[in-house]
Amino acid sequence: MNAVMDTILFRYEQSMFNSRAWRQWANPIVSWRNKWKDGKKELGEAFPGSSTIFVWTTDLWHFTQSLMISFFVIAALTYSPICNLFGNNIDLLIDFAILKIVFSISFEICWSKIFS
């Protein structure tokens, strides 16, 4: 999800999301307008909660951010130790390293290969 967010922010034009069908929802240059009536902030929200609680429905960046946060919450709620070698806090550091490496590798694969 983080790779999607960075891809559309920093290289939308070269990404797989750059298509006429996705433009209004995926291109952050224009998609921010989706939360406002007629695309104008001064006219207020496009629908109740479109700039707050339901902002995740208005564009790809907010949608993927919402998914990423949801996945982190699910991970925290369902966490079970990966490593149980030493039976103490060093295991948490090893788990942290494993999870950080998995996150970083998956980000890099999506950022540099899949979404480009």
N, CA, C and O of each residue as an XYZ file, in Angstrom:
464
protein
N       0.816     -1.192      0.000
C       0.000      0.000      0.000
C       0.864      1.261      0.000
O       0.544      2.244     -0.669
N       1.958      1.220      0.756
C       2.857      2.368      0.798
C       3.495      2.606     -0.569
O       3.715      3.749     -0.969
N       3.785      1.532     -1.274
C       4.366      1.671     -2.612
C       3.369      2.286     -3.588
O       3.761      3.072     -4.450
N       2.102      1.947     -3.470
C       1.078      2.569     -4.313
C       1.026      4.067     -4.031
O       1.020      4.883     -4.953
N       0.990      4.421     -2.744
C       0.913      5.833     -2.360
C       2.095      6.616     -2.920
O       1.913      7.686     -3.501
N       3.304      6.087     -2.749
C       4.491      6.783     -3.243
C       4.537      6.810     -4.768
O       4.969      7.797     -5.361
N       4.095      5.732     -5.397
C       4.105      5.680     -6.862
C       3.222      6.771     -7.455
O       3.645      7.492     -8.359
N       2.000      6.894     -6.952
C       1.114      7.902     -7.543
C       1.533      9.319     -7.176
O       1.250     10.258     -7.920
N       2.204      9.486     -6.036
C       2.658     10.827     -5.660
C       3.887     11.271     -6.430
O       3.982     12.427     -6.841
N       4.831     10.354     -6.629
C       6.129     10.760     -7.161
C       6.391     10.377     -8.604
O       7.290     10.937     -9.232
N       5.630      9.435     -9.150
C       5.821      9.094    -10.561
C       4.557      8.531    -11.186
O       4.570      7.491    -11.846
N       3.493      9.231    -10.964
C       2.199      8.828    -11.511
C       2.267      8.652    -13.030
O       1.757      7.667    -13.564
N       2.886      9.591    -13.713
C       2.919      9.570    -15.182
C       3.572      8.315    -15.748
O       3.215      7.879    -16.843
N       4.526      7.723    -15.021
C       5.229      6.530    -15.492
C       4.653      5.239    -14.901
O       5.182      4.153    -15.139
N       3.587      5.361    -14.145
C       3.078      4.196    -13.417
C       1.966      3.479    -14.166
O       1.428      3.972    -15.157
N       1.646      2.301    -13.659
C       0.545      1.519    -14.222
C      -0.809      2.158    -13.939
O      -1.813      1.770    -14.537
N      -0.848      3.130    -13.038
C      -2.105      3.798    -12.680
C      -2.431      4.954    -13.621
O      -3.517      5.529    -13.549
N      -1.507      5.288    -14.491
C      -1.690      6.391    -15.430
C      -2.515      5.927    -16.626
O      -1.975      5.531    -17.659
N      -3.806      5.984    -16.463
C      -4.704      5.650    -17.569
C      -5.920      6.559    -17.479
O      -6.249      7.081    -16.413
N      -6.563      6.733    -18.588
C      -7.746      7.593    -18.628
C      -8.812      7.098    -17.654
O      -9.496      7.899    -17.016
N      -8.952      5.792    -17.541
C      -9.979      5.214    -16.673
C      -9.710      5.497    -15.191
O     -10.650      5.658    -14.413
N      -8.446      5.558    -14.801
C      -8.069      5.747    -13.397
C      -7.807      7.204    -13.033
O      -7.762      7.531    -11.848
N      -7.635      8.077    -14.000
C      -7.113      9.425    -13.763
C      -7.822     10.176    -12.641
O      -7.155     10.674    -11.733
N      -9.118     10.272    -12.671
C      -9.859     11.074    -11.687
C      -9.720     10.529    -10.271
O      -9.817     11.284     -9.303
N      -9.494      9.224    -10.142
C      -9.392      8.611     -8.816
C      -7.943      8.403     -8.387
O      -7.645      8.435     -7.193
N      -7.035      8.190     -9.343
C      -5.657      7.828     -9.000
C      -4.653      8.977     -9.075
O      -3.674      8.975     -8.328
N      -4.864      9.942     -9.940
C      -3.890     11.019    -10.118
C      -4.061     12.069     -9.017
O      -5.065     12.779     -8.988
N      -3.075     12.168     -8.108
C      -3.240     13.098     -6.988
C      -3.338     14.567     -7.408
O      -3.792     15.397     -6.621
N      -2.930     14.894     -8.607
C      -3.043     16.271     -9.083
C      -4.515     16.660     -9.233
O      -4.873     17.822     -9.041
N      -5.363     15.698     -9.574
C      -6.786     15.990     -9.745
C      -7.686     15.278     -8.737
O      -8.785     15.757     -8.457
N      -7.249     14.158     -8.190
C      -8.134     13.340     -7.347
C      -8.517     13.996     -6.033
O      -9.546     13.647     -5.453
N      -7.719     14.934     -5.548
C      -8.063     15.620     -4.295
C      -9.400     16.349     -4.411
O     -10.078     16.593     -3.412
N      -9.764     16.691     -5.639
C     -11.022     17.418     -5.862
C     -12.249     16.549     -5.599
O     -13.342     17.070     -5.379
N     -12.075     15.229     -5.619
C     -13.209     14.318     -5.460
C     -13.930     14.495     -4.132
O     -15.107     14.154     -4.025
N     -13.260     15.011     -3.138
C     -13.900     15.158     -1.826
C     -14.741     16.426     -1.722
O     -15.460     16.617     -0.741
N     -14.653     17.287     -2.724
C     -15.367     18.573     -2.672
C     -16.453     18.651     -3.746
O     -16.288     18.119     -4.844
N     -17.532     19.297     -3.431
C     -18.636     19.503     -4.365
C     -18.111     20.234     -5.602
O     -17.505     21.301     -5.498
N     -18.349     19.656     -6.741
C     -17.875     20.195     -8.031
C     -16.363     20.438     -8.030
O     -15.867     21.255     -8.806
N     -15.634     19.737     -7.168
C     -14.177     19.867     -7.113
C     -13.681     21.150     -6.480
O     -12.501     21.484     -6.590
N     -14.579     21.876     -5.812
C     -14.219     23.167     -5.227
C     -14.418     23.140     -3.719
O     -15.533     22.943     -3.235
N     -13.349     23.335     -2.990
C     -13.396     23.287     -1.525
C     -14.390     24.299     -0.951
O     -15.079     24.018      0.030
N     -14.454     25.450     -1.559
C     -15.327     26.496     -1.037
C     -16.818     26.124     -1.103
O     -17.640     26.752     -0.435
N     -17.167     25.111     -1.902
C     -18.559     24.665     -1.994
C     -18.894     23.589     -0.957
O     -20.046     23.174     -0.831
N     -17.893     23.150     -0.230
C     -18.114     22.141      0.806
C     -17.900     20.725      0.312
O     -17.490     20.490     -0.825
N     -18.189     19.798      1.192
C     -17.960     18.386      0.892
C     -18.868     17.873     -0.217
O     -20.015     18.301     -0.347
N     -18.337     16.950     -1.014
C     -19.117     16.330     -2.088
C     -20.261     15.499     -1.520
O     -21.326     15.408     -2.130
N     -20.048     14.901     -0.373
C     -21.072     14.157      0.360
C     -20.667     14.177      1.826
O     -19.494     14.402      2.125
N     -21.580     13.954      2.738
C     -21.245     14.028      4.166
C     -20.078     13.099      4.527
O     -20.128     11.894      4.284
N     -19.047     13.678      5.103
C     -17.865     12.922      5.518
C     -16.814     12.722      4.447
O     -15.818     12.037      4.680
N     -17.018     13.315      3.260
C     -16.072     13.079      2.160
C     -14.683     13.665      2.416
O     -13.723     13.260      1.761
N     -14.555     14.598      3.342
C     -13.232     15.148      3.647
C     -12.725     14.654      5.007
O     -11.649     15.049      5.455
N     -13.510     13.788      5.658
C     -13.102     13.285      6.972
C     -13.235     11.765      7.025
O     -12.370     11.048      6.522
N     -14.297     11.279      7.624
C     -14.431      9.845      7.886
C     -14.496      8.986      6.615
O     -14.053      7.837      6.627
N     -15.036      9.525      5.536
C     -15.137      8.761      4.291
C     -14.144      9.208      3.220
O     -14.316      8.886      2.045
N     -13.123      9.936      3.611
C     -12.134     10.417      2.642
C     -11.464      9.253      1.913
O     -11.008      9.407      0.779
N     -11.406      8.104      2.554
C     -10.776      6.930      1.939
C     -11.503      6.467      0.670
O     -10.945      5.705     -0.120
N     -12.739      6.923      0.476
C     -13.485      6.533     -0.725
C     -13.256      7.493     -1.888
O     -13.692      7.218     -3.006
N     -12.586      8.606     -1.645
C     -12.530      9.663     -2.655
C     -11.358      9.573     -3.619
O     -11.423     10.128     -4.716
N     -10.288      8.886     -3.236
C      -9.139      8.788     -4.141
C      -8.261      7.600     -3.766
O      -8.346      7.065     -2.661
N      -7.424      7.206     -4.705
C      -6.574      6.031     -4.519
C      -5.590      6.205     -3.378
O      -5.344      5.257     -2.632
N      -5.013      7.407     -3.221
C      -4.034      7.612     -2.158
C      -4.662      7.369     -0.788
O      -4.096      6.639      0.026
N      -5.810      7.963     -0.524
C      -6.463      7.781      0.767
C      -6.980      6.347      0.945
O      -6.965      5.814      2.054
N      -7.434      5.730     -0.140
C      -7.896      4.347     -0.067
C      -6.757      3.413      0.343
O      -6.927      2.577      1.230
N      -5.592      3.554     -0.305
C      -4.469      2.674      0.036
C      -3.909      3.011      1.421
O      -3.437      2.120      2.128
N      -3.955      4.283      1.814
C      -3.527      4.637      3.169
C      -4.434      3.959      4.195
O      -3.953      3.439      5.202
N      -5.721      3.964      3.946
C      -6.665      3.320      4.851
C      -6.407      1.815      4.943
O      -6.443      1.241      6.031
N      -6.149      1.186      3.805
C      -5.826     -0.242      3.811
C      -4.536     -0.512      4.583
O      -4.471     -1.457      5.369
N      -3.510      0.313      4.364
C      -2.236      0.122      5.048
C      -2.417      0.215      6.565
O      -1.898     -0.619      7.307
N      -3.144      1.216      7.017
C      -3.392      1.367      8.452
C      -4.192      0.172      8.971
O      -3.907     -0.346     10.051
N      -5.179     -0.259      8.211
C      -5.980     -1.417      8.615
C      -5.118     -2.671      8.738
O      -5.282     -3.446      9.680
N      -4.205     -2.873      7.794
C      -3.313     -4.040      7.858
C      -2.390     -3.967      9.073
O      -2.125     -4.987      9.708
N      -1.903     -2.778      9.399
C      -1.078     -2.633     10.607
C      -1.878     -2.958     11.867
O      -1.377     -3.625     12.772
N      -3.113     -2.487     11.922
C      -3.966     -2.766     13.085
C      -4.241     -4.269     13.185
O      -4.149     -4.847     14.268
N      -4.575     -4.894     12.068
C      -4.812     -6.346     12.066
C      -3.553     -7.088     12.512
O      -3.635     -8.040     13.287
N      -2.401     -6.657     12.028
C      -1.144     -7.296     12.425
C      -0.913     -7.158     13.924
O      -0.500     -8.113     14.582
N      -1.176     -5.981     14.461
C      -0.982     -5.770     15.898
C      -1.945     -6.636     16.712
O      -1.568     -7.181     17.750
N      -3.176     -6.760     16.245
C      -4.173     -7.533     16.980
C      -3.937     -9.037     16.913
O      -4.305     -9.776     17.825
N      -3.324     -9.475     15.833
C      -3.142    -10.916     15.636
C      -1.701    -11.363     15.793
O      -1.378    -12.516     15.507
N      -0.834    -10.475     16.242
C       0.596    -10.778     16.332
C       0.867    -11.979     17.228
O       0.341    -12.104     18.334
N       1.686    -12.825     16.713
C       2.193    -13.964     17.464
C       3.689    -14.009     17.180
O       4.093    -13.856     16.028
N       4.523    -14.215     18.198
C       5.972    -14.170     17.968
C       6.432    -15.094     16.845
O       6.009    -16.246     16.748
N       7.299    -14.564     16.012
C       7.903    -15.347     14.941
C       9.058    -16.153     15.530
O       9.232    -17.342     15.260
N       9.820    -15.460     16.331
C      11.040    -16.029     16.882
C      10.851    -16.335     18.371
O      10.308    -15.518     19.114
N      11.289    -17.481     18.787
C      11.263    -17.820     20.208
C      12.530    -18.603     20.539
O      12.475    -19.702     21.090
N      13.665    -18.016     20.192
C      14.950    -18.687     20.396
C      15.495    -18.497     21.795
O      16.040    -19.426     22.391
N      15.345    -17.287     22.320
C      16.014    -16.944     23.569
C      15.061    -16.766     24.746
O      15.499    -16.701     25.894
N      13.765    -16.687     24.470
C      12.793    -16.552     25.529
C      12.851    -15.225     26.274
O      12.473    -15.148     27.443
N      13.323    -14.183     25.599
C      13.366    -12.866     26.247
C      13.183    -11.768     25.203
O      12.753    -12.038     24.081
N      13.507    -10.538     25.572
C      13.245     -9.387     24.706
C      14.050     -9.387     23.421
O      13.669     -8.698     22.474
N      15.133    -10.121     23.346
C      15.909    -10.175     22.100
C      15.047    -10.751     20.971
O      15.232    -10.421     19.800
N      14.102    -11.618     21.350
C      13.189    -12.176     20.346
C      12.359    -11.087     19.677
O      12.101    -11.154     18.475
N      11.943    -10.094     20.442
C      11.181     -8.986     19.863
C      12.028     -8.205     18.870
O      11.518     -7.768     17.838
N      13.299     -8.024     19.158
C      14.194     -7.332     18.222
C      14.377     -8.143     16.950
O      14.407     -7.589     15.852
N      14.500     -9.450     17.099
C      14.632    -10.312     15.916
C      13.343    -10.258     15.095
O      13.392    -10.139     13.870
N      12.184    -10.346     15.768
C      10.903    -10.224     15.067
C      10.795     -8.880     14.350
O      10.366     -8.815     13.198
N      11.189     -7.811     15.040
C      11.159     -6.481     14.429
C      12.005     -6.469     13.158
O      11.562     -5.970     12.124
N      13.211     -7.011     13.229
C      14.103     -7.035     12.061
C      13.478     -7.834     10.917
O      13.526     -7.407      9.763
N      12.897     -8.978     11.229
C      12.261     -9.807     10.196
C      11.119     -9.042      9.532
O      11.035     -8.983      8.306
N      10.249     -8.463     10.338
C       9.098     -7.744      9.792
C       9.515     -6.511      8.994
O       8.931     -6.214      7.952
N      10.519     -5.801      9.480
C      11.027     -4.616      8.768
C      11.630     -5.014      7.424
O      11.420     -4.330      6.422
N      12.368     -6.100      7.399
C      12.973     -6.576      6.148
C      11.885     -6.986      5.153
O      11.965     -6.646      3.973
N      10.872     -7.712      5.622
C       9.771     -8.128      4.739
C       9.042     -6.905      4.189
O       8.744     -6.850      2.996
N       8.750     -5.920      5.050
C       8.087     -4.691      4.607
C       8.940     -3.984      3.551
O       8.428     -3.581      2.507
N      10.234     -3.834      3.818
C      11.129     -3.099      2.914
C      11.288     -3.805      1.574
O      11.283     -3.156      0.528
N      11.426     -5.110      1.596
C      11.575     -5.854      0.342
C      10.288     -5.789     -0.475
O      10.337     -5.576     -1.686
N       9.134     -5.970      0.177
C       7.870     -5.914     -0.575
C       7.632     -4.512     -1.134
O       7.133     -4.369     -2.250
N       7.987     -3.474     -0.365
C       7.876     -2.111     -0.869
C       8.735     -1.942     -2.116
O       8.264     -1.438     -3.136
N       9.985     -2.359     -2.035
C      10.919     -2.168     -3.152
C      10.463     -2.912     -4.399
O      10.555     -2.378     -5.504
N       9.982     -4.119     -4.240
C       9.494     -4.886     -5.394
C       8.305     -4.172     -6.047
O       8.250     -4.036     -7.269
N       7.370     -3.723     -5.233
C       6.204     -3.016     -5.790
C       6.594     -1.671     -6.401
O       6.154     -1.331     -7.499
N       7.414     -0.917     -5.689
C       7.823      0.427     -6.124
C       8.631      0.372     -7.409
O       8.357      1.129     -8.340
N       9.629     -0.516     -7.477
C      10.551     -0.489     -8.613
C      10.175     -1.430     -9.751
O      10.644     -1.249    -10.874
N       9.352     -2.415     -9.489
C       9.048     -3.387    -10.547
C       7.561     -3.423    -10.933
O       7.224     -3.259    -12.105
N       6.693     -3.631     -9.975
C       5.285     -3.897    -10.283
C       4.524     -2.652    -10.721
O       3.827     -2.689    -11.735
N       4.640     -1.551     -9.982
C       3.820     -0.371    -10.266
C       4.452      0.604    -11.261
O       3.836      1.609    -11.614
N       5.649      0.322    -11.707
C       6.319      1.217    -12.675
C       5.978      0.824    -14.087
O       6.445      1.458    -15.034
